[in-house]
Amino acid sequence: MIALRRAKDRFHTKAGWLDSWHSFSFGDHYDPNYSGFRALRVINDDTVEPGQGFSAHQHRDMEIVSYVLEGALQHRDDLGTGSIIRPGEVQRMSAGTGVVHSEFNASHTEKVHFLQIWIVPEQKGIAPGYEQKKFAVEERRGKLRLLAAREPREAALTVHQDAAIYGALLASGERIEHALAKDRHAWLQVARGAVELNGQRLETGDGAAVSDERALSILGRGGAEILLFDLA
């Protein structure tokens, strides 16, 4: 079964400096039918104006993954971490017992466009942590590249949940396959471009919840950048 979440149907926050589309309930937006999928709690598609951003705020007991599409995102936290995330780089922050952090557009002239993803961890109260890695275009072109997983492998980031996050870049006509083990589920997010998922077309901002399917067949249509979540 594949349930589509069309880009136009997502929740929308427009706050002058921020243009954000929420695949799931977030902040003042709530719908019990869209409160996450399995351990995947948030996918926010954020565009932030130059020099603007999210001032210091706290998170607890959440795995927070930032995936930059365009521009540069500046991260600071009370763990002493300070970094800039650019396209091709992925950051994971485990909030655990509590982290205070801020995220700002690192540029004063260009917008930053990124996806912020929250995954509920397997247990509460873990020690806060942070990782950031770059994944070359060549590693993602025409194939699924593991970006994060519970068990460290393939030089991917670690998430404290039975989940795996893959990224891929697909040219028109390129096809990739992904088998789903028994009792596994998937969420496909189209960051940009268009694909066909088991024959169903998805475009920029569209998502799809997948259950009771043995395999996913993803065909690029005009070029696409996707994230695939394999979930318990």
C-alpha positions as CSV (number, residue, x, y, z in Angstrom):
1,M,0.0,0.0,0.0
2,I,1.3,3.4,-1.0
3,A,-0.3,6.6,0.5
4,L,0.7,9.8,-1.1
5,R,1.2,13.1,0.7
6,R,1.1,15.8,-2.0
7,A,3.2,18.9,-1.6
8,K,0.3,21.2,-1.9
9,D,-1.5,19.4,0.9
10,R,1.3,19.9,3.5
11,F,0.9,22.4,6.3
12,H,2.4,25.8,5.6
13,T,4.1,28.4,7.8
14,K,5.0,31.8,6.3
15,A,6.7,34.1,8.8
16,G,8.5,36.7,6.6
17,W,12.0,35.3,7.1
18,L,10.8,31.7,7.0
19,D,8.8,29.8,4.4
20,S,8.2,26.3,5.7
21,W,6.2,23.3,4.5
22,H,5.5,20.5,7.0
23,S,4.8,17.0,5.9
24,F,3.5,16.2,9.4
25,S,1.8,18.0,12.2
26,F,4.1,20.7,13.6
27,G,3.7,23.7,15.9
28,D,0.3,25.2,15.6
29,H,-0.5,22.8,12.7
30,Y,-2.2,19.6,13.8
31,D,-4.0,16.7,12.1
32,P,-4.2,13.3,13.8
33,N,-4.0,11.7,10.4
34,Y,-0.6,13.3,9.8
35,S,1.3,13.1,13.1
36,G,4.3,11.3,11.7
37,F,4.9,7.9,10.1
38,R,6.4,5.1,12.2
39,A,9.4,6.7,14.0
40,L,9.6,9.5,11.5
41,R,8.1,12.5,13.3
42,V,8.9,15.6,11.2
43,I,9.9,16.6,7.7
44,N,10.1,20.4,7.4
45,D,11.0,21.8,4.0
46,D,12.4,25.2,5.1
47,T,13.6,28.2,3.2
48,V,15.2,30.9,5.3
49,E,16.0,34.5,4.2
50,P,19.6,35.8,4.2
51,G,21.0,36.4,7.6
52,Q,17.9,35.1,9.4
53,G,17.2,31.9,11.3
54,F,16.1,30.1,14.4
55,S,17.5,31.6,17.6
56,A,18.6,29.4,20.5
57,H,16.0,26.9,21.6
58,Q,16.0,23.5,23.3
59,H,15.2,20.0,22.1
60,R,15.1,16.7,24.1
61,D,14.8,13.1,23.1
62,M,14.9,13.5,19.4
63,E,17.2,12.6,16.5
64,I,17.4,15.7,14.3
65,V,18.8,15.4,10.8
66,S,19.5,18.4,8.6
67,Y,19.9,18.0,4.8
68,V,20.8,21.2,2.9
69,L,19.6,21.6,-0.7
70,E,20.8,25.1,-1.5
71,G,22.8,27.7,0.4
72,A,24.5,27.2,3.7
73,L,23.1,26.6,7.2
74,Q,25.0,27.7,10.3
75,H,24.7,25.5,13.4
76,R,25.6,26.3,16.9
77,D,24.8,24.4,20.2
78,D,25.7,24.2,23.8
79,L,27.8,21.1,23.2
80,G,30.4,23.5,21.8
81,T,29.6,22.5,18.3
82,G,29.7,25.1,15.5
83,S,29.6,24.2,11.9
84,I,28.2,25.2,8.5
85,I,26.2,22.6,6.5
86,R,26.3,22.9,2.7
87,P,24.6,20.8,-0.1
88,G,25.9,17.2,0.0
89,E,26.5,17.4,3.7
90,V,24.2,15.8,6.3
91,Q,24.1,16.6,10.0
92,R,22.7,14.5,12.8
93,M,22.2,15.9,16.3
94,S,20.9,13.6,19.1
95,A,19.1,15.9,21.6
96,G,18.8,13.2,24.2
97,T,18.9,14.6,27.7
98,G,18.7,18.1,26.2
99,V,20.5,20.4,23.7
100,V,20.2,24.1,23.1
101,H,21.0,25.0,19.5
102,S,20.4,27.7,16.9
103,E,20.3,27.5,13.1
104,F,20.9,30.5,10.9
105,N,21.4,31.2,7.2
106,A,25.1,31.6,6.9
107,S,24.8,34.0,4.0
108,H,23.7,37.6,4.1
109,T,22.9,37.6,0.3
110,E,21.4,34.2,-0.5
111,K,18.6,32.1,0.8
112,V,19.2,28.7,2.4
113,H,16.9,25.8,1.6
114,F,17.0,22.6,3.7
115,L,15.0,19.7,5.0
116,Q,14.9,19.2,8.8
117,I,14.0,15.7,9.8
118,W,13.1,14.5,13.3
119,I,13.2,10.8,14.2
120,V,12.0,9.5,17.6
121,P,14.8,7.6,19.3
122,E,14.5,4.1,20.6
123,Q,15.0,5.3,24.2
124,K,14.8,8.5,26.1
125,G,17.7,10.1,28.0
126,I,20.6,9.2,25.8
127,A,23.7,11.3,25.9
128,P,23.5,14.2,23.4
129,G,25.7,13.9,20.3
130,Y,26.5,15.3,17.0
131,E,27.9,14.2,13.6
132,Q,28.3,15.8,10.2
133,K,29.5,14.2,7.0
134,K,29.8,15.0,3.3
135,F,28.4,12.6,0.7
136,A,29.8,13.2,-2.8
137,V,27.5,13.5,-5.8
138,E,29.1,10.5,-7.4
139,E,28.1,8.3,-4.4
140,R,24.4,9.2,-4.9
141,R,24.1,9.5,-8.7
142,G,21.9,6.7,-10.0
143,K,21.9,4.7,-6.7
144,L,20.8,4.8,-3.1
145,R,23.6,5.9,-0.8
146,L,23.2,5.1,2.9
147,L,23.3,8.4,4.8
148,A,22.4,7.3,8.3
149,A,21.5,4.1,10.2
150,R,21.4,2.6,13.6
151,E,24.3,0.3,13.1
152,P,27.4,2.2,11.9
153,R,28.3,1.0,8.4
154,E,29.3,2.3,5.0
155,A,30.7,5.5,6.6
156,A,27.1,6.7,7.3
157,L,25.9,8.8,10.3
158,T,24.4,7.0,13.3
159,V,20.8,7.4,14.4
160,H,19.5,5.9,17.6
161,Q,16.5,4.2,16.0
162,D,15.9,1.1,13.9
163,A,15.8,3.3,10.7
164,A,18.0,3.8,7.7
165,I,18.1,7.0,5.6
166,Y,19.2,6.8,1.9
167,G,19.8,9.6,-0.6
168,A,19.8,9.4,-4.4
169,L,20.1,11.6,-7.4
170,L,18.3,10.3,-10.5
171,A,18.5,11.4,-14.0
172,S,15.5,11.0,-16.3
173,G,15.1,7.3,-17.1
174,E,17.3,6.1,-14.3
175,R,15.7,3.4,-12.1
176,I,16.7,2.1,-8.6
177,E,15.2,-0.7,-6.6
178,H,14.9,-1.1,-2.9
179,A,13.7,-4.3,-1.2
180,L,11.7,-4.0,2.0
181,A,12.2,-6.8,4.5
182,K,9.2,-8.4,6.2
183,D,7.4,-5.9,8.6
184,R,9.4,-3.0,7.3
185,H,7.9,0.3,6.0
186,A,9.3,3.2,4.0
187,W,8.8,6.9,3.4
188,L,9.9,8.4,0.2
189,Q,10.4,12.2,0.1
190,V,11.0,14.0,-3.2
191,A,13.3,16.9,-2.4
192,R,13.2,18.2,-5.9
193,G,12.4,16.9,-9.4
194,A,10.0,14.1,-10.2
195,V,10.0,10.3,-9.9
196,E,7.6,7.4,-10.4
197,L,7.3,5.1,-7.3
198,N,5.9,1.7,-8.3
199,G,4.2,3.5,-11.2
200,Q,2.9,6.5,-9.3
201,R,4.2,9.9,-10.1
202,L,5.6,12.1,-7.4
203,E,7.0,15.6,-7.8
204,T,8.9,18.2,-5.7
205,G,7.7,18.2,-2.1
206,D,5.6,15.1,-2.5
207,G,6.0,12.2,0.0
208,A,4.7,8.6,0.1
209,A,4.1,6.3,3.0
210,V,4.8,2.6,2.0
211,S,3.6,-0.4,3.9
212,D,2.9,-4.0,2.9
213,E,5.1,-3.7,-0.2
214,R,7.9,-6.1,-0.9
215,A,9.9,-3.8,-3.1
216,L,10.1,-0.2,-4.3
217,S,10.9,0.7,-7.9
218,I,11.9,4.4,-8.3
219,L,12.2,5.8,-11.8
220,G,13.6,9.3,-12.4
221,R,11.5,11.6,-14.4
222,G,13.4,14.7,-15.5
223,G,16.0,14.6,-12.8
224,A,15.3,14.2,-9.1
225,E,16.8,14.3,-5.6
226,I,15.2,12.0,-3.1
227,L,15.4,10.7,0.4
228,L,14.2,7.2,1.3
229,F,13.5,6.2,4.9
230,D,13.5,2.4,5.7
231,L,11.6,2.1,9.0
232,A,10.6,-0.6,11.5
